């Protein structure tokens, strides 16, 4: 159970982090808010920092649960899976991609709390 929860935490953090980085880009922000719209500089910075921190936490947790070598490979595999999911979702269903990013962020927090309690 804890292994499944730990793996889910890494995947959820990777998806949330990559989503933040994608939504900080002009193109994907315009997909959500209309043509020609750009994210304000403060929002762009928050999304970039939030995405980078989520990916760093995912890497740290992957290395914690699997060791440095296997953890890095597991993290890269999770990034690949999340990247493919975003590649499929962002062009065709950007609002669903954003909802899933929010849900994965909340789920990551819940998984981290559950792992701390267990």
N, C-alpha and C positions, 0 to 999 in steps of 0.2 A: 504494500500500500504506500509506504513512504517513498519507494523508488518511483512509482507511478506519479505521485504528487511532485516529487523533485523534478522528474522529466517534464511534467506539465508546466511547472514554474519556469523552467528554462525556455520552453517553447512560447509560453505566453509573454514573457519578457522580450523575447526576440521579436515576436509579432508586434507588440506595442512599440518597441523601439524603432523598428523599421517603418512602421506606420507614421510615427512622429517625424522621422526624417523625410519620408515621402511627402507628407502634408506641409512641410516647411518649404517645399519647392513650388515655384510659381505655377507650373503646369497642373499639378495635382490640386493645388489650392483653387485654381480656376475651375477645375472639373467639379468641385463641390459648390463654389460660390458664384459661378458665372464667368463668362469669357472676359478677360481683361483684368480680373481681380487679382491682386497680389496680397500676400499676408503682410500685415503691419510688421515693422522691424522688431517690436517687442515680442509679438507672437512667434515670429520666425525664430528668434533667439531661444525662446522658451521651448519650442518644439525641437530645435536642434540639441539643446542641452538635455531635455527630457529623453530624447531618443538615444543620445550617447550614453547617458547614465543607465537607461534600461538595458542597453546592450552590454555595458560594462558589468552590471550586476548579474546579467545572464551568464557572461563568461566566468565571472568569479564563482557563481554557484555551480556551474558545470565543472569547473576545476576542483571545487570543494567535494563534489559527490563522486567524481570519477578520476581524480588525479590530474596532473598538469597535461600530460600527453593525450590521454583519452578524453579529457574534459574539453580540450581545444577542438578535437575532432568532432565531438558531440555538439559543441556550440556551432561549428561551421555547418554541420549537417542541419541543425535547427534553423540557422540563418537561410540555408538553401530552401528548406521547406516553406518557411515563412515568405521568403522572396518570391517563390513560385505562386503561392497563394495571393500575394499582393499583385503580382503581374496579371493574374487572371481577374482579380476583383476590381482594381483601380480603374481600368478603362471602361468597364461595362457596368459596374455597380459601385461607384465611389461612396455613396451614402452607406451602403452595407459594409464596406471596408472600414469606414470611420466608426460605425456602430460596433463592429467586431473588435476594433482596436480599443475602444473604451471598455468593452466587456472583458477583453483579455487583460487589460490593465487592472481592473477590479478583481478578476479571477486570480491574477498573479499576487495581488495583495492578500487575498483570502488564503491562497495556497501557502504563502510565506507565514501567515499567522498560524495556520494549521500545523505547519512543520515546526514552528517554534513551540507550540503547545505539546505536540507529540514528542 
